[in-house]
Amino acid sequence: MRAGILLLVVALAACSNEPTEEERQAAVAEVKANRTPAPEKLELGAIRYREIEQHDLYGAGCSFAPEGGGLSAVALAMAETVHFLRGTELMTLAADKGSAELPYLARRKYDGTEYSMTLDLDEAEGEQVGEEVSDFPATLTIRDAADQIVYRKDGIAQCGA
């Protein structure tokens, strides 16, 4: 009989709705570990001739200038890499060779450890503006390591050699 009562007490304790302090701490730790921080708002700096010369950013590809931002490019997409300025720091991402090839060897996607980038062109609406240069309506999207959008702008991608 005593064993039956003891078993009943243990069973009732196990069915209690109140979690133990250890269970509470484990649940709080799990929530904290899985929390995704709010995405940063990434502002891209204009890539001027000074940066192009300093970092040897010459070659075929597409430069992106956002609407309302003047003619200055904020991203240079090339065959192997894409470059943009985060403040004064030049960020470089590697081309995703499995993504679509854009005019002049640029790629649609680029990846890095902190960011990934997608350059979407409307190739049907492209307009030739020079002997080896065409402008395309475009959208540039940059995501952080948590896959959150930190930059998305419409503008013009100028592609050429």
C-alpha positions in Angstrom: 0.0 0.0 0.0 2.8 2.4 0.9 4.4 1.7 -2.5 1.2 2.6 -4.2 0.8 5.9 -2.3 4.5 6.7 -3.0 4.0 5.9 -6.7 0.8 8.1 -6.8 2.7 11.0 -5.2 5.6 10.7 -7.7 3.1 10.5 -10.6 1.3 13.6 -9.4 4.5 15.5 -9.0 5.5 14.6 -12.5 2.2 15.9 -13.8 2.5 19.3 -12.1 2.1 22.2 -14.5 4.7 24.3 -12.7 8.2 23.9 -14.3 11.2 23.6 -12.1 13.7 26.5 -11.9 16.1 24.5 -14.0 13.5 24.0 -16.7 12.7 27.7 -16.6 16.3 28.7 -17.0 16.7 26.2 -19.9 13.7 27.7 -21.6 15.0 31.3 -21.2 18.4 30.3 -22.5 16.8 28.6 -25.6 14.8 31.8 -26.4 17.9 34.0 -26.0 19.9 31.7 -28.2 17.4 31.7 -31.0 16.6 35.4 -31.0 17.4 37.2 -34.3 18.5 40.8 -33.9 16.8 43.5 -35.8 18.5 44.0 -39.2 20.9 46.9 -39.5 20.0 49.6 -42.0 22.9 49.5 -44.5 23.9 52.7 -46.2 26.2 52.4 -49.2 28.8 55.0 -50.0 29.5 56.2 -53.5 32.4 54.4 -55.2 34.5 57.1 -56.7 37.5 57.0 -59.0 39.7 57.2 -55.9 38.4 53.8 -54.6 38.5 52.3 -58.1 42.1 53.3 -58.5 43.1 52.4 -54.9 41.6 48.9 -55.0 42.2 48.2 -58.8 38.5 47.8 -59.5 38.8 48.0 -63.3 37.2 45.6 -65.8 33.9 44.6 -67.4 30.8 44.3 -65.3 27.8 46.3 -64.1 27.8 49.3 -61.8 24.6 50.1 -59.8 23.4 53.6 -59.0 20.2 53.9 -56.9 17.3 56.2 -58.0 17.6 59.6 -56.5 21.3 59.1 -55.6 22.8 60.8 -58.6 25.1 59.1 -61.1 27.5 57.6 -58.5 27.7 53.9 -58.4 27.3 52.2 -55.0 28.1 48.7 -56.2 30.4 47.3 -58.8 29.5 43.7 -60.0 32.2 41.9 -61.9 32.9 38.4 -63.1 34.5 37.2 -59.9 33.5 39.7 -57.2 31.2 42.5 -56.3 32.3 45.6 -54.3 30.4 48.2 -52.2 31.3 50.6 -49.5 29.9 50.2 -46.0 30.9 53.6 -44.6 34.5 53.8 -45.6 35.1 50.0 -45.6 35.2 48.3 -49.0 33.2 45.1 -48.8 34.0 42.3 -51.3 31.7 39.3 -52.0 32.4 36.4 -54.3 30.4 35.7 -57.4 27.9 32.8 -57.1 29.0 30.9 -60.3 25.7 29.0 -60.3 23.6 32.1 -60.6 22.6 33.7 -63.9 25.2 35.5 -65.9 24.4 39.2 -66.5 25.8 41.3 -69.3 29.6 41.8 -69.4 30.3 38.8 -67.1 28.6 40.1 -64.0 26.5 37.6 -62.0 23.0 37.9 -60.5 24.2 36.7 -57.0 27.3 37.2 -54.8 28.0 35.8 -51.4 30.2 36.6 -48.4 30.4 35.9 -44.7 28.6 39.0 -43.6 26.4 39.7 -46.6 24.9 38.3 -49.8 23.8 40.4 -52.7 21.4 40.0 -55.6 21.4 42.3 -58.7 18.2 41.9 -60.7 18.2 43.5 -64.2 15.3 44.0 -66.6 17.3 43.0 -69.7 14.4 43.5 -72.0 14.3 47.2 -71.1 18.0 47.8 -71.5 19.1 50.7 -73.6 22.5 51.1 -75.3 24.1 54.4 -74.2 27.6 54.0 -75.6 29.6 51.8 -77.9 30.0 49.0 -75.3 27.7 50.3 -72.6 24.0 49.7 -71.8 21.7 50.9 -69.0 19.2 48.5 -67.4 16.5 49.1 -64.9 17.7 47.2 -61.8 17.1 46.3 -58.2 20.0 45.8 -55.8 19.2 43.7 -52.6 21.7 43.0 -49.9 21.0 40.6 -47.0 22.9 40.1 -43.8 24.2 36.8 -42.4 20.7 36.1 -40.8 19.2 36.4 -44.4 17.4 39.7 -43.4 17.2 42.5 -46.0 19.4 45.4 -45.0 19.4 47.2 -48.3 17.0 47.2 -51.3 16.9 50.0 -53.9 15.7 50.3 -57.4 17.9 52.2 -59.9 20.1 51.8 -63.0 22.7 49.1 -63.7 25.2 50.3 -66.3 26.9 47.4 -67.8 30.0 47.5 -70.1 33.6 47.0 -70.6 
